[in-house]
Amino acid sequence: MADKLFARMFRHKRQNEKKEAIDCSLHLDSLNSSEEPKTPVYVEDDDFVDRNEQFINLDDDLVDVEDESDGNEVENEVENDSDNVEGDDEIDNVEDANLYKNVDGGLYGKSVVAESSQNKRRREVLPKSECKVRMYVNYQKKKRHWEVTSLELVHNHGLVSPSKMNLVQRERHVNTATRSLIKTLYGSGVHNCQVMNVIGNIHGGNDKVGFNVQHVRNVLRDERMKRFEISDAQAGLDLLHRLNEESGSKYFIRTKVDEENRLKCLVWIDPRYIMAYQNFGDVMAFDTTYRTNRYAMPFIPFTGVNHHYQSVIFGFALMRDEHASTFEWILRTWLEGVGNNPPLTIITDQDQAMASAIAVVLPNTTHLLCSWHISQKFPEKLAHYYSAFPEFKTDFNNCIYKSLTECVFEARWASFVEKYHLQDHKWLKGLYELKHKWIPAYTRNKFSAFQNSTSRSEGMNSFFDKYVSSATGLKEFIENAQKALARQFMREKEEDYVTINLKRPMKLHTTLEYYASCIYTKEMFRRFQDELVESSKYFVEKDRRASEEGERMGYVYTYYSCYRPMSEPTRRNVYFVAFEKASSLGMCTCRILEHSGLPCRHLLAVFTK
């Protein structure tokens, strides 16, 4: 064991022996008195071996060891008990370990104490006890092996109990098979702590593994370092071009570099994304808050929703800054990749640069703002009114979220502003000027597939958290993005199978319900079925006055009022439906059909009548 250990330690020193030897007189103990004189040891960097330097206390001194074979850098404590030394543990880098071989075969080293610095974290070490436990070894040239010349095993302190031996800081050896397992688990989206739990389960407990989660991080760090030997950006682009070749040049890849030829923007679109956009590209969410990558570059997934009401990707972009000109380049490039077919609606947060770019590149696309992000600012911007007036929140929510039409909203807003003296509130006035982008009374007539926020895009960000981290480089980022999207498309296939092969349960057993089950996917039928069941709770009556006025003005619609009869008349919400019998077309004041594509319960009640 010792032969293997020290032969590995000093192999590079033997190859680079210096010509000048250190002439030392050695005091040999009785164990060595009959042996031949020892060969002088040559120390690199002209650091002469000093007999007065203290020997390594095998209990106390911590040694940093770097294994050249795999680059796994860990903290180690030289073991003091001979039965705890494993034959597989090898030390490669003597300089990093601050270890030297004494001329008489003793093993000693420099005290491992970090230089005092305000910016350098000092390492915690075990207190020194001047324990004499040590082992001397000597290399026998003639016999070509190492021999133990002296051994002291009597401690001057208490020993660690067997149950806590796994906590003793020592060299942690991660073998090749375990390394392979760690990399496989991480590549499958398993986080470091979960990787450690899996390995612990295999070994019968984390205390029996022989290393901790920090060593898992070291293994993954080494793997990334191997990948970063060439330019990471170039490696990522090479990967995309290889994927493009494998797909028959169906990928769309565009890059933009700065004056120093560094990657500034990147847009790539998988051919599957292009097909998804052709089918479901009416509405797109655009969010730049996701920065989980090695360079903290904003990551933009162009996100929509498919026929199973699942999030679907229309492309990816990475950008270095968030200037209006950069957004314009990203949007123009992406639009080129999807066939210059702009979406009907795009949903973003309140980023001014993004809004300017959308106005330039997508002038005919309806731009909506994320209502959730705006509502999160209410308690902060209106804190005084929330605390001073108990009914303020109720009045505010009724005005914004329960106004069915623009006229109703305007009337309530004027009353609300006057009641609480908000005429000069700058932030609220700014929101009012953007009312057509986020107030439901104005946005309900714009198709958005049930979406009124960027939650789809943010949900996709959360989805990618399982596959990428803050240490992820571009190449690994692209690889993991492909894995994540493969999983997403698999989920879509699973829902396709359920829709085609499984029969949906009926609630009302009507012809309309059965027909809807044949044309809708599982999720969309569930939503339609809920509306159909609720429609049976509504009372429908003809609005004769509105119908007569419509006839005089040449309208072909018949007007109906729809409400729930069990509610109090003073608190009753009445919905008005315009119905054209010849074409079986209808419009409701709730405008759910225009907003989502599904007929609302009020229309279904009128159709049933």
C-alpha positions as CSV (number, residue, x, y, z in Angstrom):
1,M,0.0,0.0,0.0
2,A,2.8,2.4,1.0
3,D,4.8,1.5,-2.1
4,K,1.8,2.3,-4.3
5,L,1.1,5.6,-2.4
6,F,4.6,7.1,-2.4
7,A,5.6,5.8,-5.8
8,R,2.7,7.8,-7.2
9,M,3.5,10.8,-5.1
10,F,7.1,11.2,-6.2
11,R,7.0,9.9,-9.7
12,H,7.3,13.4,-11.3
13,K,10.0,14.4,-8.8
14,R,12.1,11.4,-9.7
15,Q,11.8,12.3,-13.4
16,N,13.0,15.9,-12.7
17,E,15.8,15.4,-10.2
18,K,18.0,18.3,-9.9
19,K,21.8,18.0,-10.3
20,E,22.6,19.6,-7.0
21,A,22.0,17.4,-4.0
22,I,21.4,18.4,-0.4
23,D,24.2,17.2,1.8
24,C,22.7,16.3,5.1
25,S,23.9,14.3,8.1
26,L,21.2,12.0,9.2
27,H,20.5,10.7,12.6
28,L,19.1,7.2,12.1
29,D,17.1,5.5,14.8
30,S,17.8,2.0,15.9
31,L,15.4,0.6,13.3
32,N,17.6,2.0,10.4
33,S,21.1,1.7,12.0
34,S,22.1,-1.3,9.9
35,E,20.7,-0.1,6.5
36,E,22.7,1.6,3.8
37,P,22.9,5.4,3.6
38,K,19.8,7.0,2.3
39,T,19.6,8.6,-1.1
40,P,19.3,12.4,-0.9
41,V,15.9,13.8,-1.9
42,Y,15.8,16.8,-4.3
43,V,13.1,19.3,-3.7
44,E,11.7,21.4,-6.4
45,D,11.6,25.2,-6.4
46,D,15.0,25.2,-4.4
47,D,13.1,24.6,-1.1
48,F,15.6,22.7,1.1
49,V,14.3,20.1,3.5
50,D,14.7,21.3,7.0
51,R,14.9,18.7,9.8
52,N,13.6,21.4,12.2
53,E,10.3,21.7,10.4
54,Q,7.6,19.9,12.3
55,F,6.4,16.5,11.2
56,I,2.9,16.3,10.0
57,N,0.7,15.5,12.9
58,L,-1.4,12.8,11.4
59,D,-4.4,13.9,13.5
60,D,-4.3,17.6,13.0
61,D,-3.0,19.0,9.7
62,L,-5.4,19.4,6.8
63,V,-3.9,18.8,3.4
64,D,-5.4,19.9,0.0
65,V,-4.9,17.1,-2.5
66,E,-5.6,17.4,-6.2
67,D,-5.9,14.2,-8.2
68,E,-4.3,14.7,-11.6
69,S,-6.1,11.8,-13.0
70,D,-9.5,13.5,-12.9
71,G,-9.0,17.0,-11.5
72,N,-11.2,16.4,-8.5
73,E,-10.0,18.8,-5.9
74,V,-11.1,18.0,-2.4
75,E,-10.1,18.8,1.2
76,N,-8.3,16.0,2.9
77,E,-6.9,15.1,6.3
78,V,-4.0,12.7,6.4
79,E,-5.3,9.7,8.4
80,N,-3.7,8.7,11.7
81,D,-4.8,5.1,12.0
82,S,-3.3,2.6,9.7
83,D,-6.5,0.6,9.4
84,N,-8.2,3.7,7.9
85,V,-5.8,4.0,5.0
86,E,-7.3,2.6,1.9
87,G,-5.1,1.1,-0.8
88,D,-7.2,2.8,-3.6
89,D,-6.5,6.3,-2.2
90,E,-3.7,7.9,-4.2
91,I,-2.0,11.3,-3.9
92,D,-0.9,12.9,-7.1
93,N,0.2,16.5,-6.7
94,V,2.8,16.9,-4.0
95,E,3.2,20.6,-4.5
96,D,-0.5,21.2,-4.0
97,A,-0.5,19.0,-1.0
98,N,2.4,20.7,0.7
99,L,3.9,17.3,1.3
100,Y,7.6,16.4,1.2
101,K,9.6,13.3,1.8
102,N,12.3,13.6,4.4
103,V,15.8,12.4,3.5
104,D,15.5,9.6,6.1
105,G,12.2,8.5,4.7
106,G,10.0,10.5,7.1
107,L,6.9,12.2,5.8
108,Y,6.4,15.9,6.9
109,G,5.1,19.1,5.4
110,K,4.6,22.8,5.7
111,S,1.8,24.0,8.0
112,V,-1.3,24.6,5.8
113,V,-2.4,28.0,7.0
114,A,-3.9,30.5,4.6
115,E,-2.3,34.0,4.5
116,S,-4.3,36.5,6.4
117,S,-6.4,38.5,4.0
118,Q,-9.7,40.3,4.2
119,N,-10.8,38.9,0.9
120,K,-9.7,35.3,1.5
121,R,-11.8,33.0,3.6
122,R,-9.7,31.2,6.3
123,R,-10.2,27.5,6.5
124,E,-11.2,26.0,9.8
125,V,-8.8,23.3,11.1
126,L,-8.7,20.9,13.9
127,P,-6.8,22.1,17.0
128,K,-3.3,20.8,17.3
129,S,-2.6,18.3,20.1
130,E,1.1,17.5,19.3
131,C,0.1,13.9,18.9
132,K,3.1,11.7,18.2
133,V,1.3,9.2,16.0
134,R,3.2,8.9,12.8
135,M,4.9,6.6,10.4
136,Y,8.3,6.7,8.8
137,V,8.9,5.0,5.4
138,N,12.1,4.6,3.4
139,Y,12.6,3.8,-0.2
140,Q,15.0,0.9,-0.7
141,K,16.6,1.4,-4.1
142,K,18.1,-2.1,-4.3
143,K,14.8,-3.8,-3.4
144,R,12.9,-1.2,-5.3
145,H,10.1,-0.8,-2.7
146,W,9.2,1.3,0.3
147,E,9.6,0.0,3.8
148,V,8.1,1.2,7.1
149,T,11.0,2.1,9.3
150,S,9.2,3.5,12.3
151,L,5.6,3.5,13.6
152,E,4.0,5.2,16.6
153,L,0.4,4.4,17.3
154,V,-0.1,5.8,20.9
155,H,-2.5,8.8,20.8
156,N,-2.5,11.6,23.4
157,H,-6.2,12.4,22.9
158,G,-9.5,10.7,22.5
159,L,-10.5,9.1,19.2
160,V,-13.5,9.6,17.0
161,S,-16.2,7.0,17.6
162,P,-16.8,4.6,14.7
163,S,-20.3,6.1,14.1
164,K,-18.7,9.5,13.3
165,M,-15.8,8.3,11.3
166,N,-17.5,9.4,8.1
167,L,-17.3,13.0,9.4
168,V,-13.5,12.9,9.7
169,Q,-12.0,15.1,7.0
170,R,-9.9,12.9,4.8
171,E,-9.3,12.2,1.1
172,R,-12.6,11.3,-0.5
173,H,-12.2,9.0,-3.4
174,V,-14.9,9.1,-6.0
175,N,-14.4,6.0,-8.2
176,T,-14.9,5.9,-11.9
177,A,-18.3,4.1,-11.8
178,T,-19.6,6.6,-9.3
179,R,-18.4,9.5,-11.4
180,S,-20.2,8.1,-14.4
181,L,-23.4,7.7,-12.3
182,I,-23.1,11.3,-11.0
183,K,-22.8,12.7,-14.6
184,T,-25.6,10.6,-15.8
185,L,-28.0,11.7,-13.1
186,Y,-27.0,15.3,-13.5
187,G,-27.5,15.1,-17.2
188,S,-31.0,13.8,-16.6
189,G,-31.9,16.8,-14.5
190,V,-31.2,15.5,-11.0
191,H,-29.8,18.2,-8.7
192,N,-26.7,17.7,-6.6
193,C,-28.4,17.0,-3.3
194,Q,-30.7,14.5,-5.0
195,V,-27.7,12.9,-6.7
196,M,-26.2,12.4,-3.2
197,N,-29.4,10.9,-1.9
198,V,-29.5,8.4,-4.8
199,I,-25.9,7.3,-4.2
200,G,-26.6,7.1,-0.4
201,N,-29.5,4.8,-1.1
202,I,-27.3,2.6,-3.2
203,H,-24.7,2.3,-0.4
204,G,-27.2,1.9,2.4
205,G,-26.9,5.5,3.7
206,N,-25.1,8.7,3.1
207,D,-22.7,8.0,6.0
208,K,-21.4,4.9,4.1
209,V,-20.7,6.7,0.8
210,G,-17.3,8.0,1.6
211,F,-17.8,11.5,0.3
212,N,-20.3,14.4,0.5
213,V,-22.3,16.7,-1.8
214,Q,-19.3,19.0,-2.2
215,H,-17.4,16.2,-3.9
216,V,-20.4,15.7,-6.2
217,R,-20.1,19.4,-7.1
218,N,-16.4,18.9,-7.8
219,V,-17.0,16.0,-10.2
220,L,-19.5,18.1,-12.1
221,R,-17.2,21.1,-12.1
222,D,-14.4,19.0,-13.5
223,E,-16.7,17.8,-16.3
224,R,-17.6,21.3,-17.2
225,M,-14.0,22.3,-17.2
226,K,-13.3,19.6,-19.8
227,R,-16.1,21.0,-21.9
228,F,-14.8,24.6,-21.6
229,E,-11.3,23.8,-22.9
230,I,-12.5,25.4,-26.2
231,S,-14.6,28.5,-26.4
232,D,-17.9,27.6,-24.8
233,A,-19.9,29.9,-27.2
234,Q,-18.2,28.2,-30.2
235,A,-18.9,24.8,-28.8
236,G,-22.6,25.7,-28.3
237,L,-22.8,27.0,-31.9
238,D,-21.1,23.9,-33.2
239,L,-23.7,21.7,-31.4
240,L,-26.5,23.7,-33.0
241,H,-25.0,23.3,-36.5
242,R,-24.5,19.6,-35.9
243,L,-28.2,19.3,-34.9
244,N,-29.0,21.3,-38.0
245,E,-27.1,18.9,-40.2
246,E,-28.8,15.9,-38.6
247,S,-32.2,17.4,-39.2
248,G,-31.5,18.0,-42.9
249,S,-30.9,21.7,-42.5
250,K,-34.3,22.3,-41.0
251,Y,-33.1,24.3,-38.0
252,F,-33.2,28.0,-37.9
253,I,-30.0,29.5,-36.3
254,R,-28.9,33.1,-36.3
255,T,-26.2,34.8,-34.3
256,K,-25.1,38.4,-33.7
257,V,-21.6,39.3,-32.4
258,D,-20.1,42.5,-31.1
259,E,-17.0,44.4,-32.2
260,E,-14.7,42.0,-30.4
261,N,-16.4,39.0,-32.1
262,R,-18.1,37.9,-28.9
263,L,-21.5,36.4,-29.0
264,K,-24.2,39.1,-28.3
265,C,-27.4,37.5,-29.4
266,L,-28.5,34.0,-30.4
267,V,-31.8,32.7,-31.8
268,W,-32.5,29.1,-32.6
269,I,-35.7,27.4,-33.6
270,D,-36.1,23.6,-33.8
271,P,-38.2,22.4,-36.8
272,R,-40.7,21.0,-34.3
273,Y,-41.1,24.6,-32.9
274,I,-41.9,25.9,-36.4
275,M,-44.6,23.3,-36.8
276,A,-46.0,24.1,-33.4
277,Y,-46.1,27.8,-34.3
278,Q,-48.0,27.1,-37.5
279,N,-50.7,25.3,-35.4
280,F,-50.8,27.3,-32.2
281,G,-49.0,30.6,-32.9
282,D,-52.0,32.9,-32.4
283,V,-50.8,34.0,-28.9
284,M,-47.2,34.2,-27.6
285,A,-45.8,35.1,-24.2
286,F,-42.4,36.9,-24.2
287,D,-40.5,37.0,-20.9
288,T,-36.8,37.9,-20.2
289,T,-36.6,37.4,-16.4
290,Y,-35.0,34.0,-16.7
291,R,-31.2,34.2,-16.3
292,T,-30.1,30.8,-15.1
293,N,-27.0,30.3,-17.2
294,R,-23.3,30.7,-16.7
295,Y,-23.2,34.2,-18.2
296,A,-26.4,35.5,-16.6
297,M,-27.7,36.3,-20.1
298,P,-31.5,36.8,-20.3
299,F,-33.0,33.6,-21.7
300,I,-36.1,34.1,-23.8
301,P,-38.4,31.1,-24.5
302,F,-41.1,32.1,-27.0
303,T,-44.0,30.4,-25.4
304,G,-47.6,29.6,-26.4
305,V,-50.3,27.1,-25.6
306,N,-51.3,24.0,-27.6
307,H,-54.6,22.2,-28.1
308,H,-54.1,20.3,-24.8
309,Y,-53.6,23.6,-23.0
310,Q,-50.0,22.7,-22.4
311,S,-47.2,25.2,-22.8
312,V,-45.4,24.9,-26.1
313,I,-42.2,26.5,-27.3
314,F,-41.9,28.5,-30.5
315,G,-38.1,29.2,-30.3
316,F,-35.3,30.3,-28.0
317,A,-33.2,33.4,-27.7
318,L,-30.2,34.4,-25.6
319,M,-29.2,38.1,-25.4
320,R,-26.5,40.0,-23.6
321,D,-28.4,43.2,-23.0
322,E,-32.0,44.4,-22.9
323,H,-31.8,47.5,-25.2
324,A,-34.6,48.3,-27.6
325,S,-32.3,47.7,-30.6
326,T,-31.4,44.2,-29.3
327,F,-35.1,43.3,-28.8
328,E,-35.8,44.5,-32.3
329,W,-33.1,42.2,-33.7
330,I,-34.4,39.3,-31.6
331,L,-38.0,39.7,-32.8
332,R,-37.1,40.3,-36.4
333,T,-34.9,37.3,-36.5
334,W,-37.4,35.1,-34.7
335,L,-40.2,36.3,-37.1
336,E,-38.0,35.4,-40.1
337,G,-37.6,31.9,-38.6
338,V,-41.4,31.3,-38.3
339,G,-42.1,32.4,-41.8
340,N,-42.8,36.1,-41.2
341,N,-46.2,35.2,-39.8
342,P,-46.8,37.5,-36.8
343,P,-48.9,36.3,-33.8
344,L,-52.3,37.9,-33.2
345,T,-51.4,38.7,-29.5
346,I,-48.2,39.0,-27.6
347,I,-48.0,39.2,-23.8
348,T,-45.1,40.7,-21.9
349,D,-44.2,42.5,-18.7
350,Q,-43.9,46.3,-18.5
351,D,-40.5,46.6,-20.1
352,Q,-40.3,49.9,-22.1
353,A,-37.5,48.7,-24.4
354,M,-39.5,45.6,-25.2
355,A,-42.7,47.6,-25.8
356,S,-40.8,49.9,-28.2
357,A,-39.4,46.9,-30.2
358,I,-42.8,45.3,-30.4
359,A,-44.4,48.5,-31.8
360,V,-41.7,48.6,-34.5
361,V,-41.5,44.9,-35.5
362,L,-45.0,43.8,-34.8
363,P,-47.2,46.8,-35.4
364,N,-50.4,44.8,-36.2
365,T,-50.0,42.5,-33.2
366,T,-52.1,43.2,-30.1
367,H,-49.7,43.9,-27.2
368,L,-51.0,43.0,-23.8
369,L,-49.3,43.4,-20.4
370,C,-49.1,40.8,-17.7
371,S,-51.9,41.6,-15.3
372,W,-50.4,39.5,-12.6
373,H,-47.1,41.5,-12.5
374,I,-49.1,44.8,-12.3
375,S,-51.4,43.5,-9.6
376,Q,-48.4,42.6,-7.5
377,K,-47.4,46.3,-7.3
378,F,-50.8,47.4,-5.9
379,P,-50.0,46.8,-2.2
380,E,-46.7,48.6,-2.6
381,K,-47.8,51.6,-4.7
382,L,-51.1,52.1,-2.9
383,A,-50.1,51.0,0.6
384,H,-51.5,54.1,2.3
385,Y,-54.9,53.7,0.8
386,Y,-55.0,50.0,1.6
387,S,-54.3,50.7,5.2
388,A,-56.4,53.9,5.6
389,F,-59.6,52.7,3.9
390,P,-60.8,49.1,4.6
391,E,-63.1,49.2,1.6
392,F,-60.5,50.5,-0.8
393,K,-59.3,47.0,-2.0
394,T,-62.9,45.8,-2.7
395,D,-63.8,48.9,-4.7
396,F,-60.5,48.8,-6.6
397,N,-60.9,45.1,-7.6
398,N,-64.6,45.6,-8.5
399,C,-63.6,48.5,-10.8
400,I,-60.8,46.6,-12.5
401,Y,-61.9,43.0,-12.6
402,K,-65.6,43.0,-12.5
403,S,-66.4,45.6,-15.1
404,L,-67.8,43.7,-18.1
405,T,-67.7,46.5,-20.6
406,E,-65.6,49.6,-21.3
407,C,-68.5,51.9,-20.4
408,V,-69.0,50.2,-17.0
409,F,-65.3,50.4,-16.3
410,E,-65.0,54.1,-17.2
411,A,-68.0,55.0,-14.9
412,R,-66.6,53.0,-12.0
413,W,-63.1,54.4,-12.5
414,A,-64.3,58.0,-12.4
415,S,-66.3,57.3,-9.3
416,F,-63.3,55.4,-7.7
417,V,-60.8,58.1,-8.4
418,E,-63.1,60.9,-7.1
419,K,-64.0,58.9,-3.9
420,Y,-60.4,58.4,-2.9
421,H,-58.9,61.6,-4.4
422,L,-56.6,59.9,-6.7
423,Q,-56.6,62.5,-9.5
424,D,-52.9,63.3,-9.0
425,H,-51.6,59.9,-8.3
426,K,-48.8,59.6,-10.9
427,W,-48.4,55.8,-10.9
428,L,-52.1,55.2,-11.1
429,K,-52.5,57.7,-13.9
430,G,-49.7,55.9,-15.8
431,L,-51.6,52.6,-15.5
432,Y,-54.8,54.2,-16.7
433,E,-53.1,55.3,-19.8
434,L,-52.2,51.7,-20.5
435,K,-55.7,50.4,-19.8
436,H,-56.2,48.9,-23.2
437,K,-53.3,46.6,-22.5
438,W,-54.3,45.1,-19.2
439,I,-57.8,46.1,-18.0
440,P,-60.1,43.0,-18.7
441,A,-62.9,45.2,-20.0
442,Y,-60.6,46.3,-22.8
443,T,-58.7,43.0,-23.4
444,R,-61.6,40.5,-23.4
445,N,-62.3,41.2,-27.1
446,K,-58.7,40.2,-28.0
447,F,-58.0,36.5,-28.5
448,S,-55.4,35.3,-25.9
449,A,-56.3,31.6,-25.4
450,F,-57.3,32.0,-21.7
451,Q,-54.0,33.9,-21.0
452,N,-53.7,37.3,-19.4
453,S,-50.2,37.0,-18.0
454,T,-46.7,35.7,-18.7
455,S,-47.3,32.8,-16.4
456,R,-46.9,30.4,-19.3
457,S,-43.4,31.7,-20.0
458,E,-42.5,31.8,-16.3
459,G,-43.9,28.3,-15.9
460,M,-41.5,27.2,-18.7
461,N,-38.7,28.9,-16.8
462,S,-39.5,26.8,-13.8
463,F,-39.6,23.7,-16.1
464,F,-36.1,24.5,-17.3
465,D,-34.8,24.9,-13.7
466,K,-34.8,21.1,-13.5
467,Y,-32.2,21.0,-16.4
468,V,-30.0,24.0,-16.0
469,S,-28.3,26.0,-13.3
470,S,-26.2,29.2,-12.8
471,A,-23.1,27.3,-13.7
472,T,-24.5,26.0,-17.0
473,G,-22.5,27.0,-20.1
474,L,-23.9,27.6,-23.6
475,K,-23.2,24.1,-24.9
476,E,-24.7,22.4,-21.9
477,F,-27.5,24.9,-21.9
478,I,-28.5,23.9,-25.4
479,E,-28.1,20.2,-24.7
480,N,-30.3,20.4,-21.7
481,A,-32.9,22.6,-23.5
482,Q,-33.2,19.9,-26.1
483,K,-33.7,17.3,-23.4
484,A,-36.3,19.4,-21.7
485,L,-38.2,19.9,-25.0
486,A,-38.0,16.2,-25.8
487,R,-39.8,15.6,-22.5
488,Q,-42.4,18.3,-23.4
489,F,-43.2,16.8,-26.8
490,M,-43.5,13.4,-25.1
491,R,-46.2,14.8,-22.8
492,E,-48.0,16.1,-25.9
493,K,-47.9,12.7,-27.5
494,E,-49.3,11.1,-24.3
495,E,-52.2,13.6,-24.3
496,D,-52.8,12.8,-28.0
497,Y,-53.0,9.2,-27.2
498,V,-55.6,9.8,-24.4
499,T,-57.7,12.0,-26.6
500,I,-57.8,9.5,-29.5
501,N,-58.2,6.3,-27.6
502,L,-60.0,7.0,-24.3
503,K,-63.6,7.9,-24.0
504,R,-64.6,10.9,-21.9
505,P,-67.2,10.6,-19.2
506,M,-70.5,12.4,-19.8
507,K,-72.3,14.5,-17.2
508,L,-75.5,15.6,-19.0
509,H,-75.7,12.9,-21.7
510,T,-76.9,15.4,-24.3
511,T,-76.2,15.3,-28.0
512,L,-74.3,18.5,-27.7
513,E,-72.1,17.1,-25.0
514,Y,-71.4,14.0,-26.9
515,Y,-70.5,15.9,-30.1
516,A,-68.2,18.2,-28.2
517,S,-66.4,15.1,-26.8
518,C,-65.7,14.0,-30.4
519,I,-64.1,17.3,-31.6
520,Y,-62.3,18.6,-28.5
521,T,-59.2,17.3,-26.8
522,K,-59.5,15.9,-23.3
523,E,-58.5,19.2,-21.5
524,M,-60.6,21.4,-23.8
525,F,-63.6,19.2,-23.5
526,R,-63.3,19.3,-19.7
527,R,-63.4,23.1,-19.9
528,F,-66.4,23.0,-22.4
529,Q,-68.2,20.5,-20.2
530,D,-67.9,22.8,-17.1
531,E,-69.5,25.6,-19.1
532,L,-72.2,23.4,-20.4
533,V,-73.1,22.1,-16.9
534,E,-73.2,25.7,-15.6
535,S,-75.4,26.8,-18.5
536,S,-78.2,24.7,-17.2
537,K,-78.3,26.9,-14.1
538,Y,-79.1,30.1,-16.1
539,F,-82.5,31.5,-17.0
540,V,-82.8,33.0,-20.5
541,E,-85.5,35.5,-21.6
542,K,-85.8,37.6,-24.7
543,D,-85.0,41.3,-24.4
544,R,-87.8,42.6,-26.5
545,R,-86.9,46.3,-26.2
546,A,-83.3,45.7,-27.4
547,S,-84.5,43.4,-30.2
548,E,-87.1,45.9,-31.5
549,E,-84.5,48.7,-31.5
550,G,-82.1,46.4,-33.3
551,E,-84.7,45.6,-36.0
552,R,-85.3,49.3,-36.5
553,M,-81.6,49.9,-37.0
554,G,-81.4,47.0,-39.5
555,Y,-79.7,44.5,-37.2
556,V,-80.4,40.8,-37.7
557,Y,-79.7,39.8,-34.1
558,T,-82.2,38.8,-31.5
559,Y,-81.2,39.9,-27.9
560,Y,-81.5,37.8,-24.8
561,S,-80.7,38.5,-21.1
562,C,-79.2,35.6,-19.2
563,Y,-78.9,35.4,-15.4
564,R,-79.1,33.0,-12.5
565,P,-82.6,33.2,-11.0
566,M,-81.6,32.1,-7.5
567,S,-79.5,35.3,-7.0
568,E,-81.0,38.5,-5.5
569,P,-82.3,40.9,-8.2
570,T,-80.2,43.8,-6.8
571,R,-77.0,41.7,-6.9
572,R,-77.8,39.8,-10.0
573,N,-75.2,39.8,-12.9
574,V,-77.1,40.0,-16.1
575,Y,-75.4,39.0,-19.3
576,F,-76.7,40.1,-22.7
577,V,-76.4,37.7,-25.7
578,A,-76.9,38.8,-29.3
579,F,-78.0,35.7,-31.3
580,E,-78.4,35.4,-35.1
581,K,-80.7,32.4,-35.7
582,A,-79.9,32.1,-39.4
583,S,-76.2,31.5,-38.9
584,S,-76.4,30.3,-35.3
585,L,-73.8,32.9,-34.3
586,G,-73.9,34.6,-31.0
587,M,-72.0,37.2,-28.9
588,C,-72.1,37.7,-25.2
589,T,-71.1,40.7,-23.0
590,C,-68.7,38.4,-21.1
591,R,-66.7,37.9,-24.4
592,I,-65.2,34.6,-23.3
593,L,-65.7,33.2,-26.8
594,E,-63.6,36.0,-28.3
595,H,-61.0,35.8,-25.5
596,S,-60.6,32.1,-25.3
597,G,-62.2,30.4,-28.3
598,L,-64.7,28.4,-26.2
599,P,-68.4,29.3,-26.1
600,C,-69.4,30.6,-22.6
601,R,-72.2,29.3,-20.4
602,H,-74.4,32.2,-21.4
603,L,-74.2,31.4,-25.1
604,L,-74.8,27.7,-24.5
605,A,-77.9,28.6,-22.4
606,V,-79.3,30.6,-25.4
607,F,-78.3,27.9,-27.9
608,T,-80.1,25.4,-25.7
609,K,-83.2,27.6,-25.6
